[in-house]
Amino acid sequence: MRSTTTTLLLLLSLALLLLGTSLAIAASDHVSQEAQLHKFLSSRALKRLRNRRFTANEQAEAESDPWANPDTFAHLPELCKATPSSGRKEADRVLSLPGQPQRVNFRQYSGYVTVNPEHGRELFYYFVESPYDAASKPLILWLNGGPGCSSLGFGAMKELGPFRVNPDGTLRRNKHSWNNLANVIFLESPAGVGFSFSRNTTDYETVGDRRTAEDAYVFLVKWLERFPEYKGRDFYISGESYGGHYVPQLATVILAMNRFPGLLQPINLQGIFFGNPLLDDYLNGKGYLEFLWSHGVISDEAWARIQGTCTFTPSDDWQCFVAAHAFQKGNIDTYNIYAPLCLQARNGTYYASSHSMPGYDPCSYHYIEPYLNNHAVKQALHARVHTNWTGCNDDLQSDWNDAPEFMVPTIKRLVHRGLKVWIYSGDFDSVCSLTATRFSVNDMNLTITTKWRPWYTPDSEVGGYVQQYQGGFTFASVRAAGHLVPTFQPKRSLVLLYAFLKNMLPPADIPK
């Protein structure tokens, strides 16, 4: 057993290492959603080491997922009871957003859906229809990660929504918006994220994966009552980062509740499509470090110490934790190791450290936050005007309860049930790296039906690489993309989404 002095020294060393990590991240725009995941993983690792409660049976328990039992959700039909919504759809119509460009040719809606009347728990959504025959297009629900980060501020305003925010607070069109191909809902989930809230503040202290999935399901059932023309429409769930939990967990709830068509109308879930996901805490840590070593960030000596100390299993101890942080990566964005950083001038303005990535602005969050806190914008979105909108809720993360450390059993079960499952991975992200996702995909032990090959964009560029497995499970990389694939490679993300929706692999040949 270590002496108290040795343990304190280790804790002090660890604190200094983590401080260095946080300082490096703070210089980039990704201080919000992506840094939230980094903090969450570090916090979970520290709790495990302090408590040592992880047992050898925990992974086996994860494989006997209670979510697969429909009786787990027996209380949901009561929460899904219809509430008066006559005319509510038109009340949610957004006629125009402040600063939006002229000649917007699609409808947009936003507002609240009550998911727990007793607690007064309400989730906020922003919905954009396709400008191209919306009645024939599928419906996608987008979920950002964190946990505790906003799908409105990140997904809609920074990644795949129809608008991007300019430095002067106006909006410009995103020509690669996903609503070119589908009608898209951006859900701020769970309550406490963005404009979503609960009148019972104890909800913020008891939040976790399961309630987040259940509330999202209740939201969908009630939203479809408000928008009945979408009942029966092909429906997909998409997301990223901690969405590696949210997306397959919500799919699990939907499939479980669809077994009771007499209670609730089934949701026509056709597939899930999610990127740079957190799937396994241990393999994610291994992939993060191996990625940094293979890209020249970690020295051979530091990598050798890590390999000699860490097994990347529950048995790892303080020595591993310290070795895994005992390197200097410098002031880089670990969510895209080649991206420019956002810097702040003495006059308070923000600017990019370089223009090495045309079309990418690392400071965009600093325009999004004031935009969504603008009184006129809140009114246009039908949001509570006294809410102070922030991209991520740190308090939710610190109180986060249930969070399985292994998501592979859940995903594999969805594949075996015939659900279309695609995972994509931007290959410049180190935190939820292509390397880490490969480890988890290999853990699924599925038979390869189409071997790893390049796929192409319409302009003859290699968009990434793809491999398909039995049951249609598909794993694709997106070349030169970071953690937020639609931000860094909007055109490539749209090509991949098109292939997913059309149920075909992305192009294998250079377009003629």
C-alpha positions in Angstrom: 0.0 0.0 0.0 1.3 3.5 -0.9 2.2 5.8 1.9 0.0 8.9 2.4 2.9 11.1 1.3 3.4 9.2 -2.0 -0.3 9.3 -2.7 -0.4 13.1 -2.1 2.6 13.6 -4.4 0.9 11.6 -7.1 -2.3 13.6 -6.7 -0.3 16.9 -6.9 1.5 15.8 -10.0 -1.8 14.7 -11.5 -3.4 18.0 -10.7 -0.6 19.9 -12.4 -0.8 17.7 -15.5 -4.6 18.2 -15.8 -4.1 21.9 -15.3 -1.7 22.0 -18.2 -4.2 20.0 -20.3 -7.0 22.5 -19.5 -4.8 25.5 -20.3 -4.0 24.0 -23.7 -7.6 23.4 -24.5 -8.7 26.8 -23.3 -6.9 28.6 -26.2 -9.2 27.0 -28.8 -12.8 27.5 -29.6 -13.4 23.9 -28.5 -13.4 25.0 -24.9 -17.1 24.2 -25.0 -18.5 20.9 -26.2 -15.3 19.0 -26.9 -13.5 20.1 -23.7 -16.6 19.0 -21.8 -16.0 15.4 -22.9 -12.3 15.6 -21.9 -13.3 16.9 -18.4 -16.0 14.2 -18.1 -13.5 11.4 -18.9 -10.9 12.7 -16.6 -13.4 13.0 -13.8 -14.7 9.5 -14.3 -11.1 8.1 -14.2 -10.4 10.0 -11.0 -13.6 8.7 -9.4 -12.7 5.1 -10.3 -9.2 5.4 -8.9 -10.4 7.0 -5.7 -13.2 4.5 -5.1 -11.9 1.3 -6.7 -15.5 0.1 -7.0 -15.1 -1.3 -10.5 -15.3 -5.1 -10.5 -14.4 -7.7 -13.0 -18.2 -8.4 -13.4 -19.0 -4.9 -14.6 -18.3 -5.5 -18.3 -20.4 -8.7 -18.1 -23.2 -6.7 -16.5 -23.0 -4.2 -19.4 -23.6 -7.0 -21.8 -26.8 -8.0 -20.1 -28.2 -4.5 -20.7 -31.4 -4.0 -18.8 -32.4 -1.5 -21.5 -33.1 -4.4 -23.8 -36.0 -5.4 -21.6 -39.2 -3.4 -22.6 -40.5 -3.6 -19.0 -37.7 -1.2 -18.0 -39.7 1.5 -19.7 -43.2 0.6 -18.5 -43.7 4.1 -17.0 -43.2 5.9 -20.3 -46.7 5.6 -21.8 -48.1 7.6 -19.0 -45.6 10.4 -19.6 -46.4 10.3 -23.4 -50.1 11.1 -22.9 -51.1 13.7 -25.4 -51.4 17.2 -24.1 -53.5 19.9 -25.8 -51.5 20.9 -28.9 -54.1 22.4 -31.2 -52.5 25.2 -33.1 -49.2 24.7 -31.2 -47.3 23.9 -34.4 -48.1 27.2 -35.9 -47.3 28.9 -32.6 -43.8 27.4 -32.9 -43.3 28.7 -36.4 -40.2 31.0 -36.7 -41.0 33.6 -39.3 -37.6 35.0 -39.4 -34.4 35.0 -37.2 -32.7 38.3 -36.6 -29.9 38.8 -39.1 -30.9 35.9 -41.4 -30.3 36.4 -45.1 -33.0 37.2 -47.5 -35.0 34.6 -49.6 -34.9 31.8 -47.0 -36.9 29.0 -48.8 -37.6 26.6 -45.9 -39.8 26.6 -42.8 -38.3 26.6 -39.4 -39.9 26.0 -36.0 -38.8 26.1 -32.4 -40.2 25.9 -28.9 -40.7 23.6 -25.9 -42.1 20.1 -25.4 -43.1 19.1 -21.8 -41.6 15.6 -21.1 -42.5 15.5 -17.4 -45.5 17.6 -16.3 -45.1 16.7 -12.7 -41.6 18.1 -12.5 -42.2 20.8 -15.2 -39.4 19.4 -17.3 -39.3 20.9 -20.8 -37.0 20.3 -23.7 -36.2 22.9 -26.3 -36.0 22.1 -30.0 -35.2 23.9 -33.2 -36.6 22.3 -36.4 -35.8 23.0 -40.0 -37.6 21.5 -43.0 -35.9 20.8 -46.2 -36.3 23.4 -49.0 -36.5 20.6 -51.5 -39.9 18.8 -51.2 -39.9 18.4 -47.4 -42.9 16.1 -47.7 -40.8 13.4 -49.4 -37.7 13.8 -47.2 -36.9 11.7 -44.0 -36.7 13.1 -40.5 -33.4 13.3 -38.6 -33.0 14.0 -34.9 -29.5 15.5 -34.1 -28.0 15.1 -30.6 -24.8 16.8 -29.5 -22.7 15.4 -26.7 -20.8 16.7 -23.8 -22.6 15.4 -21.8 -24.5 18.6 -21.2 -23.9 20.5 -24.5 -26.3 22.2 -26.9 -27.5 20.8 -30.2 -28.8 24.3 -31.1 -25.5 26.2 -30.5 -23.2 23.5 -31.9 -25.1 21.2 -34.2 -27.4 23.9 -35.7 -25.2 27.0 -35.6 -21.7 25.6 -36.0 -22.0 22.3 -37.8 -24.9 21.1 -40.0 -27.7 23.6 -39.6 -28.8 26.0 -42.4 -27.1 29.1 -40.9 -23.7 30.1 -39.6 -23.2 33.1 -37.3 -21.0 35.9 -38.5 -18.8 38.0 -36.2 -21.2 41.0 -36.5 -24.1 38.9 -35.3 -25.8 38.3 -38.7 -26.4 34.9 -40.2 -25.2 33.4 -43.5 -26.4 30.3 -45.3 -24.6 27.0 -44.9 -24.7 25.5 -48.4 -23.8 22.1 -47.0 -26.6 22.1 -44.4 -28.1 18.6 -43.8 -31.6 20.0 -44.5 -30.6 19.8 -48.1 -31.3 16.0 -47.7 -33.7 15.8 -44.7 -35.9 17.6 -42.2 -33.7 18.0 -39.1 -34.6 18.4 -35.4 -32.0 19.8 -33.1 -32.8 18.9 -29.5 -31.3 20.5 -26.5 -31.1 17.6 -24.1 -31.2 16.9 -21.2 -33.1 19.5 -19.2 -30.5 22.1 -18.1 -28.8 22.3 -21.5 -29.2 25.5 -23.5 -32.8 26.7 -23.3 -34.2 23.4 -21.9 -35.1 23.5 -18.2 -36.9 21.9 -15.3 -39.0 23.6 -12.7 -37.8 21.0 -10.2 -34.1 21.8 -9.8 -33.4 18.4 -8.2 -33.6 17.1 -11.8 -30.3 18.7 -12.5 -28.7 16.6 -9.7 -30.1 13.3 -10.8 -29.5 13.4 -14.5 -27.8 10.5 -16.4 -27.9 8.5 -19.6 -31.1 6.6 -18.9 -33.3 9.6 -18.1 -31.8 11.5 -21.0 -32.9 8.7 -23.4 -36.3 8.4 -21.8 -37.0 12.1 -22.0 -35.8 12.2 -25.6 -38.3 9.4 -26.4 -41.2 11.2 -24.7 -40.2 14.4 -26.6 -40.4 12.5 -29.9 -43.8 11.0 -29.2 -45.2 14.4 -28.2 -43.4 16.2 -31.0 -45.0 13.9 -33.5 -48.4 14.7 -32.1 -47.6 18.4 -32.8 -46.3 17.6 -36.3 -48.6 14.7 -37.3 -47.5 14.8 -40.9 -44.2 13.2 -39.8 -45.8 10.2 -38.2 -44.7 7.1 -40.1 -41.9 9.1 -41.9 -38.5 7.4 -42.2 -36.7 8.5 -39.0 -33.0 8.5 -38.1 -31.0 9.5 -35.1 -27.6 11.2 -35.5 -25.0 12.8 -33.2 -21.4 12.9 -32.2 -19.0 12.6 -29.3 -21.0 11.6 -26.1 -23.7 11.0 -28.7 -22.0 7.6 -28.8 -24.2 7.0 -25.7 -27.2 9.2 -26.5 -27.8 7.9 -30.1 -27.8 4.1 -29.5 -29.5 4.4 -26.1 -32.4 6.4 -27.6 -32.6 3.8 -30.5 -32.8 1.1 -27.8 -35.7 2.8 -26.1 -37.6 3.4 -29.4 -37.3 -0.3 -30.4 -38.3 -1.5 -27.0 -41.4 0.8 -27.0 -42.3 -0.1 -30.6 -43.1 -3.6 -29.3 -46.3 -2.2 -27.8 -48.1 -0.7 -30.8 -51.4 -0.8 -28.9 -50.1 1.7 -26.3 -48.2 4.2 -28.5 -47.8 4.6 -32.3 -44.5 3.1 -33.3 -41.7 5.5 -34.4 -40.5 4.5 -37.8 -36.8 4.2 -36.8 -34.7 3.2 -39.8 -31.1 3.8 -38.6 -28.5 5.6 -36.6 -25.6 7.7 -38.0 -23.1 9.1 -35.5 -19.6 10.3 -35.5 -16.4 10.4 -33.4 -18.3 8.6 -30.6 -17.3 7.7 -27.1 -17.9 4.0 -27.0 -15.5 2.5 -24.4 -13.7 4.5 -21.8 -10.6 2.3 -21.7 -10.2 1.8 -25.5 -10.9 5.5 -26.0 -8.0 6.3 -23.7 -5.8 3.8 -25.5 -6.7 5.2 -28.9 -6.2 8.8 -27.7 -2.6 8.1 -26.6 -1.7 5.9 -29.5 -3.1 8.5 -31.9 -0.9 11.2 -30.3 2.1 9.0 -30.4 1.6 8.0 -34.1 1.2 11.7 -35.0 4.4 12.8 -33.3 2.9 14.5 -30.3 4.1 11.9 -27.7 7.7 10.8 -27.7 8.8 7.2 -28.1 10.1 7.2 -24.5 6.8 8.5 -23.1 4.8 6.0 -25.2 7.0 3.2 -24.0 6.4 4.2 -20.4 2.6 4.2 -21.1 2.7 0.8 -22.7 4.8 -0.6 -19.9 2.5 0.8 -17.2 -1.1 0.7 -18.6 -3.2 -2.2 -19.7 -6.2 0.0 -20.6 -8.5 -2.2 -18.4 -10.2 -1.6 -15.1 -7.1 -2.9 -13.3 -5.0 0.2 -14.2 -3.9 2.3 -11.2 -2.4 5.7 -10.3 0.9 4.8 -12.0 -0.9 4.4 -15.3 -2.9 7.6 -14.9 0.2 9.6 -14.2 2.2 8.0 -17.1 -0.7 8.7 -19.4 -0.6 12.4 -18.6 3.2 12.8 -18.3 3.9 14.5 -21.7 3.7 18.0 -23.1 1.5 18.3 -26.1 1.8 22.1 -26.3 -0.9 24.5 -27.2 -2.8 22.5 -29.8 -6.5 21.7 -30.3 -6.7 18.0 -29.5 -10.1 17.8 -31.2 -8.3 18.6 -34.5 -4.6 18.5 -34.0 -3.9 20.5 -37.2 -6.6 23.2 -36.7 -5.7 26.9 -36.0 -6.6 28.2 -32.6 -8.8 31.0 -31.5 -6.8 33.8 -29.8 -8.0 36.9 -28.0 -6.4 40.3 -28.6 -5.8 42.9 -25.9 -8.9 44.8 -27.1 -11.0 41.7 -26.4 -11.6 40.7 -30.0 -11.0 37.2 -31.1 -9.0 36.1 -34.1 -7.7 32.9 -35.7 -4.0 32.0 -35.1 -3.7 31.2 -38.8 -5.8 30.7 -41.9 -4.5 27.3 -42.7 -8.0 25.8 -43.0 -10.1 28.0 -45.4 -13.7 28.2 -44.4 -13.1 27.2 -40.8 -13.3 29.8 -38.1 -12.0 28.6 -34.7 -13.7 31.5 -33.0 -17.2 30.9 -34.1 -18.5 30.0 -30.6 -17.7 33.5 -29.5 -20.3 34.8 -32.0 -22.8 32.0 -31.3 -23.1 32.6 -27.6 -24.0 36.4 -27.8 -26.3 35.7 -30.7 -28.4 33.2 -28.8 -28.4 35.5 -25.8 -29.8 38.4 -27.9 -33.3 39.3 -26.6 -34.7 39.5 -30.1 -33.3 36.1 -31.0 -34.8 34.5 -27.9 -38.2 36.0 -28.8 -37.9 34.8 -32.4 -37.1 31.3 -31.2 -39.9 31.3 -28.5 -37.3 30.7 -25.8 -37.5 31.9 -22.2 -36.0 35.4 -22.5 -34.5 35.4 -19.0 -32.5 32.2 -19.6 -28.8 32.8 -20.0 -27.9 30.5 -22.8 -24.5 28.7 -22.6 -23.1 26.1 -24.9 -22.5 23.5 -22.1 -23.7 23.0 -18.5 -20.7 22.1 -16.3 -23.0 21.5 -13.3 -24.9 18.7 -15.2 -21.7 17.0 -16.0 -20.4 17.0 -12.4 -23.7 15.5 -11.2 -24.0 12.9 -14.1 -25.1 9.6 -12.7 -25.5 6.5 -14.8 -23.1 6.2 -17.8 -22.1 2.8 -19.0 -18.4 2.5 -19.8 -19.0 0.0 -22.6 -21.4 0.8 -25.4 -20.3 -1.9 -27.9 -22.8 -4.5 -26.5 -25.7 -2.0 -27.0 -24.6 -1.2 -30.6 -24.1 -4.8 -31.5 -27.6 -5.7 -30.2 -29.0 -3.0 -32.5 -27.2 -4.4 -35.5 -28.5 -7.9 -34.7 -32.0 -6.5 -34.5 -31.6 -5.4 -38.1 -31.2 -1.6 -37.5 -29.0 0.2 -40.0 -25.9 1.5 -38.0 -23.2 3.7 -39.4 -20.3 5.2 -37.5 -18.0 7.8 -39.0 -14.8 9.2 -37.7 -12.9 12.4 -38.6 -9.3 11.3 -38.7 -7.7 14.5 -37.2 -9.5 14.1 -33.9 -7.4 12.6 -31.1 -9.9 12.6 -28.2 -12.4 10.3 -29.8 -10.0 9.2 -32.5 -10.3 7.0 -35.5 -7.8 4.7 -33.7 -10.1 4.4 -30.7 -13.2 3.7 -32.7 -11.3 1.0 -34.7 -10.6 -0.7 -31.4 -14.3 -0.7 -30.4 -15.4 -1.8 -33.9 -13.0 -4.7 -33.8 -14.5 -5.6 -30.4 -17.8 -6.2 -32.1 -16.4 -9.3 -33.9 -18.5 -8.9 -37.0 -17.6 -10.5 -40.4 -16.3 -8.0 -42.9 -18.3 -8.0 -46.2 -16.7 -5.0 -47.9 -13.0 -4.5 -47.1 -11.5 -1.1 -46.2 -11.4 1.1 -49.3 -11.4 4.8 -50.3 -14.6 6.7 -51.1 -14.8 9.8 -53.3 -16.5 13.1 -53.4 -18.1 14.6 -56.6 -14.9 16.7 -57.1 -12.8 13.5 -57.3 -11.2 13.8 -53.9 -10.8 10.9 -51.5 -13.4 11.8 -48.8 -12.2 9.0 -46.5 -12.3 5.2 -46.2 -15.1 2.8 -45.5 -15.6 -0.8 -44.5 -18.9 -2.7 -44.2 -19.8 -5.7 -42.0 -22.5 -8.3 -41.7 -25.9 -6.9 -40.9 -25.0 -3.8 -42.8 -23.0 -2.2 -40.0 -20.7 0.4 -41.7 -17.6 2.2 -40.4 -16.2 5.2 -42.4 -13.4 7.7 -41.9 -13.7 11.3 -43.0 -10.4 12.6 -44.3 -8.9 15.8 -42.7 -11.9 16.2 -40.3 -11.7 16.8 -36.6 -14.2 15.9 -33.9 -16.9 18.0 -35.5 -16.9 16.5 -38.9 -19.6 18.7 -40.5 -17.7 21.8 -39.3 -14.3 20.8 -40.7 -15.5 18.9 -43.8 -19.0 20.0 -44.6 -19.1 18.7 -48.2 -17.7 15.3 -47.2 -20.1 14.9 -44.4 -23.0 15.6 -46.8 -21.7 13.0 -49.2 -21.6 10.4 -46.4 -25.0 11.3 -45.2 -26.5 11.0 -48.7 -25.0 7.4 -49.0 -26.4 6.5 -45.6 -29.9 7.7 -46.4 -29.8 6.0 -49.8 -28.6 2.7 -48.1 -25.5 2.4 -50.3 -21.8 2.8 -49.7 -20.2 6.1 -50.7 -18.7 6.1 -54.2 -15.8 3.7 -54.8 -14.6 5.3 -58.0 -13.5 8.7 -59.1 -16.4 10.5 -60.8 -16.1 10.6 -64.6 
